[in-house]
Amino acid sequence: VAPFPWQARAAARLAGRQVFSVTVPTGLGKSALVDAAVWAAGQGAWRRIAFVVDRRIVVDAVHQRALRI
């Protein structure tokens, strides 16, 4: 599945070590930024990202995704 355009831009920003935030509606793949962060780390970018969310279920889902990666 091809990434959304905003995901491709976010991955490029991660790889470029830029600080940014993402505010897109539910269901548009914010959790996939974990995948992009792993890719960016392979390109020499930061090895840490921060997810700030107000729903515990999202935190748990992102954590499980990161563990699978």
Chimera marker file (.cmm) of the C-alpha trace (Angstrom):
<marker_set name="trace">
<marker id="1" x="0.000" y="0.000" z="0.000" r="1" g="1" b="0" radius="0.5"/>
<marker id="2" x="1.391" y="3.370" z="-0.986" r="1" g="1" b="0" radius="0.5"/>
<marker id="3" x="1.744" y="5.952" z="1.780" r="1" g="1" b="0" radius="0.5"/>
<marker id="4" x="-0.473" y="9.005" z="1.985" r="1" g="1" b="0" radius="0.5"/>
<marker id="5" x="1.289" y="12.123" z="0.654" r="1" g="1" b="0" radius="0.5"/>
<marker id="6" x="1.518" y="13.559" z="4.179" r="1" g="1" b="0" radius="0.5"/>
<marker id="7" x="3.238" y="10.347" z="5.340" r="1" g="1" b="0" radius="0.5"/>
<marker id="8" x="5.860" y="10.641" z="2.597" r="1" g="1" b="0" radius="0.5"/>
<marker id="9" x="6.505" y="14.263" z="3.584" r="1" g="1" b="0" radius="0.5"/>
<marker id="10" x="6.748" y="13.256" z="7.258" r="1" g="1" b="0" radius="0.5"/>
<marker id="11" x="9.242" y="10.490" z="6.421" r="1" g="1" b="0" radius="0.5"/>
<marker id="12" x="11.373" y="12.993" z="4.509" r="1" g="1" b="0" radius="0.5"/>
<marker id="13" x="11.248" y="15.366" z="7.473" r="1" g="1" b="0" radius="0.5"/>
<marker id="14" x="12.277" y="12.577" z="9.828" r="1" g="1" b="0" radius="0.5"/>
<marker id="15" x="15.180" y="11.671" z="7.577" r="1" g="1" b="0" radius="0.5"/>
<marker id="16" x="16.165" y="15.342" z="7.453" r="1" g="1" b="0" radius="0.5"/>
<marker id="17" x="16.133" y="15.540" z="11.259" r="1" g="1" b="0" radius="0.5"/>
<marker id="18" x="13.445" y="18.215" z="11.239" r="1" g="1" b="0" radius="0.5"/>
<marker id="19" x="11.204" y="18.807" z="14.238" r="1" g="1" b="0" radius="0.5"/>
<marker id="20" x="7.523" y="18.816" z="13.286" r="1" g="1" b="0" radius="0.5"/>
<marker id="21" x="4.076" y="17.799" z="14.453" r="1" g="1" b="0" radius="0.5"/>
<marker id="22" x="1.284" y="15.888" z="12.747" r="1" g="1" b="0" radius="0.5"/>
<marker id="23" x="-2.388" y="16.690" z="13.143" r="1" g="1" b="0" radius="0.5"/>
<marker id="24" x="-4.488" y="14.575" z="10.801" r="1" g="1" b="0" radius="0.5"/>
<marker id="25" x="-7.860" y="12.917" z="11.440" r="1" g="1" b="0" radius="0.5"/>
<marker id="26" x="-8.272" y="9.493" z="12.984" r="1" g="1" b="0" radius="0.5"/>
<marker id="27" x="-7.666" y="6.587" z="10.650" r="1" g="1" b="0" radius="0.5"/>
<marker id="28" x="-5.164" y="8.260" z="8.337" r="1" g="1" b="0" radius="0.5"/>
<marker id="29" x="-2.073" y="6.378" z="9.484" r="1" g="1" b="0" radius="0.5"/>
<marker id="30" x="-0.382" y="8.385" z="12.205" r="1" g="1" b="0" radius="0.5"/>
<marker id="31" x="0.778" y="5.154" z="13.857" r="1" g="1" b="0" radius="0.5"/>
<marker id="32" x="2.677" y="4.280" z="10.671" r="1" g="1" b="0" radius="0.5"/>
<marker id="33" x="5.098" y="7.059" z="11.538" r="1" g="1" b="0" radius="0.5"/>
<marker id="34" x="6.781" y="4.460" z="13.739" r="1" g="1" b="0" radius="0.5"/>
<marker id="35" x="7.677" y="2.631" z="10.512" r="1" g="1" b="0" radius="0.5"/>
<marker id="36" x="8.882" y="5.884" z="8.956" r="1" g="1" b="0" radius="0.5"/>
<marker id="37" x="10.998" y="6.633" z="12.024" r="1" g="1" b="0" radius="0.5"/>
<marker id="38" x="12.706" y="3.229" z="11.758" r="1" g="1" b="0" radius="0.5"/>
<marker id="39" x="13.390" y="3.895" z="8.059" r="1" g="1" b="0" radius="0.5"/>
<marker id="40" x="14.698" y="7.389" z="8.835" r="1" g="1" b="0" radius="0.5"/>
<marker id="41" x="16.983" y="6.036" z="11.570" r="1" g="1" b="0" radius="0.5"/>
<marker id="42" x="18.480" y="3.769" z="8.904" r="1" g="1" b="0" radius="0.5"/>
<marker id="43" x="19.171" y="6.917" z="6.883" r="1" g="1" b="0" radius="0.5"/>
<marker id="44" x="21.125" y="8.431" z="9.778" r="1" g="1" b="0" radius="0.5"/>
<marker id="45" x="18.277" y="10.377" z="11.391" r="1" g="1" b="0" radius="0.5"/>
<marker id="46" x="17.326" y="10.515" z="15.047" r="1" g="1" b="0" radius="0.5"/>
<marker id="47" x="16.600" y="7.285" z="16.814" r="1" g="1" b="0" radius="0.5"/>
<marker id="48" x="13.900" y="8.712" z="19.064" r="1" g="1" b="0" radius="0.5"/>
<marker id="49" x="10.429" y="9.998" z="18.355" r="1" g="1" b="0" radius="0.5"/>
<marker id="50" x="7.681" y="11.173" z="20.671" r="1" g="1" b="0" radius="0.5"/>
<marker id="51" x="4.010" y="10.360" z="20.272" r="1" g="1" b="0" radius="0.5"/>
<marker id="52" x="1.740" y="12.628" z="22.273" r="1" g="1" b="0" radius="0.5"/>
<marker id="53" x="-1.847" y="11.422" z="22.285" r="1" g="1" b="0" radius="0.5"/>
<marker id="54" x="-4.765" y="11.734" z="24.620" r="1" g="1" b="0" radius="0.5"/>
<marker id="55" x="-6.085" y="8.187" z="24.277" r="1" g="1" b="0" radius="0.5"/>
<marker id="56" x="-4.514" y="5.237" z="26.090" r="1" g="1" b="0" radius="0.5"/>
<marker id="57" x="-5.681" y="2.772" z="23.455" r="1" g="1" b="0" radius="0.5"/>
<marker id="58" x="-3.644" y="4.652" z="20.819" r="1" g="1" b="0" radius="0.5"/>
<marker id="59" x="-0.572" y="4.561" z="23.045" r="1" g="1" b="0" radius="0.5"/>
<marker id="60" x="-0.958" y="0.802" z="23.463" r="1" g="1" b="0" radius="0.5"/>
<marker id="61" x="-1.478" y="0.259" z="19.709" r="1" g="1" b="0" radius="0.5"/>
<marker id="62" x="1.605" y="2.295" z="18.772" r="1" g="1" b="0" radius="0.5"/>
<marker id="63" x="3.659" y="0.459" z="21.396" r="1" g="1" b="0" radius="0.5"/>
<marker id="64" x="2.584" y="-2.926" z="20.005" r="1" g="1" b="0" radius="0.5"/>
<marker id="65" x="3.428" y="-1.780" z="16.465" r="1" g="1" b="0" radius="0.5"/>
<marker id="66" x="6.885" y="-0.675" z="17.585" r="1" g="1" b="0" radius="0.5"/>
<marker id="67" x="7.483" y="-4.027" z="19.271" r="1" g="1" b="0" radius="0.5"/>
<marker id="68" x="6.560" y="-5.864" z="16.037" r="1" g="1" b="0" radius="0.5"/>
<marker id="69" x="8.999" y="-3.758" z="14.048" r="1" g="1" b="0" radius="0.5"/>
<link id1="1" id2="2" r="1" g="1" b="0" radius="0.2"/>
<link id1="2" id2="3" r="1" g="1" b="0" radius="0.2"/>
<link id1="3" id2="4" r="1" g="1" b="0" radius="0.2"/>
<link id1="4" id2="5" r="1" g="1" b="0" radius="0.2"/>
<link id1="5" id2="6" r="1" g="1" b="0" radius="0.2"/>
<link id1="6" id2="7" r="1" g="1" b="0" radius="0.2"/>
<link id1="7" id2="8" r="1" g="1" b="0" radius="0.2"/>
<link id1="8" id2="9" r="1" g="1" b="0" radius="0.2"/>
<link id1="9" id2="10" r="1" g="1" b="0" radius="0.2"/>
<link id1="10" id2="11" r="1" g="1" b="0" radius="0.2"/>
<link id1="11" id2="12" r="1" g="1" b="0" radius="0.2"/>
<link id1="12" id2="13" r="1" g="1" b="0" radius="0.2"/>
<link id1="13" id2="14" r="1" g="1" b="0" radius="0.2"/>
<link id1="14" id2="15" r="1" g="1" b="0" radius="0.2"/>
<link id1="15" id2="16" r="1" g="1" b="0" radius="0.2"/>
<link id1="16" id2="17" r="1" g="1" b="0" radius="0.2"/>
<link id1="17" id2="18" r="1" g="1" b="0" radius="0.2"/>
<link id1="18" id2="19" r="1" g="1" b="0" radius="0.2"/>
<link id1="19" id2="20" r="1" g="1" b="0" radius="0.2"/>
<link id1="20" id2="21" r="1" g="1" b="0" radius="0.2"/>
<link id1="21" id2="22" r="1" g="1" b="0" radius="0.2"/>
<link id1="22" id2="23" r="1" g="1" b="0" radius="0.2"/>
<link id1="23" id2="24" r="1" g="1" b="0" radius="0.2"/>
<link id1="24" id2="25" r="1" g="1" b="0" radius="0.2"/>
<link id1="25" id2="26" r="1" g="1" b="0" radius="0.2"/>
<link id1="26" id2="27" r="1" g="1" b="0" radius="0.2"/>
<link id1="27" id2="28" r="1" g="1" b="0" radius="0.2"/>
<link id1="28" id2="29" r="1" g="1" b="0" radius="0.2"/>
<link id1="29" id2="30" r="1" g="1" b="0" radius="0.2"/>
<link id1="30" id2="31" r="1" g="1" b="0" radius="0.2"/>
<link id1="31" id2="32" r="1" g="1" b="0" radius="0.2"/>
<link id1="32" id2="33" r="1" g="1" b="0" radius="0.2"/>
<link id1="33" id2="34" r="1" g="1" b="0" radius="0.2"/>
<link id1="34" id2="35" r="1" g="1" b="0" radius="0.2"/>
<link id1="35" id2="36" r="1" g="1" b="0" radius="0.2"/>
<link id1="36" id2="37" r="1" g="1" b="0" radius="0.2"/>
<link id1="37" id2="38" r="1" g="1" b="0" radius="0.2"/>
<link id1="38" id2="39" r="1" g="1" b="0" radius="0.2"/>
<link id1="39" id2="40" r="1" g="1" b="0" radius="0.2"/>
<link id1="40" id2="41" r="1" g="1" b="0" radius="0.2"/>
<link id1="41" id2="42" r="1" g="1" b="0" radius="0.2"/>
<link id1="42" id2="43" r="1" g="1" b="0" radius="0.2"/>
<link id1="43" id2="44" r="1" g="1" b="0" radius="0.2"/>
<link id1="44" id2="45" r="1" g="1" b="0" radius="0.2"/>
<link id1="45" id2="46" r="1" g="1" b="0" radius="0.2"/>
<link id1="46" id2="47" r="1" g="1" b="0" radius="0.2"/>
<link id1="47" id2="48" r="1" g="1" b="0" radius="0.2"/>
<link id1="48" id2="49" r="1" g="1" b="0" radius="0.2"/>
<link id1="49" id2="50" r="1" g="1" b="0" radius="0.2"/>
<link id1="50" id2="51" r="1" g="1" b="0" radius="0.2"/>
<link id1="51" id2="52" r="1" g="1" b="0" radius="0.2"/>
<link id1="52" id2="53" r="1" g="1" b="0" radius="0.2"/>
<link id1="53" id2="54" r="1" g="1" b="0" radius="0.2"/>
<link id1="54" id2="55" r="1" g="1" b="0" radius="0.2"/>
<link id1="55" id2="56" r="1" g="1" b="0" radius="0.2"/>
<link id1="56" id2="57" r="1" g="1" b="0" radius="0.2"/>
<link id1="57" id2="58" r="1" g="1" b="0" radius="0.2"/>
<link id1="58" id2="59" r="1" g="1" b="0" radius="0.2"/>
<link id1="59" id2="60" r="1" g="1" b="0" radius="0.2"/>
<link id1="60" id2="61" r="1" g="1" b="0" radius="0.2"/>
<link id1="61" id2="62" r="1" g="1" b="0" radius="0.2"/>
<link id1="62" id2="63" r="1" g="1" b="0" radius="0.2"/>
<link id1="63" id2="64" r="1" g="1" b="0" radius="0.2"/>
<link id1="64" id2="65" r="1" g="1" b="0" radius="0.2"/>
<link id1="65" id2="66" r="1" g="1" b="0" radius="0.2"/>
<link id1="66" id2="67" r="1" g="1" b="0" radius="0.2"/>
<link id1="67" id2="68" r="1" g="1" b="0" radius="0.2"/>
<link id1="68" id2="69" r="1" g="1" b="0" radius="0.2"/>
</marker_set>
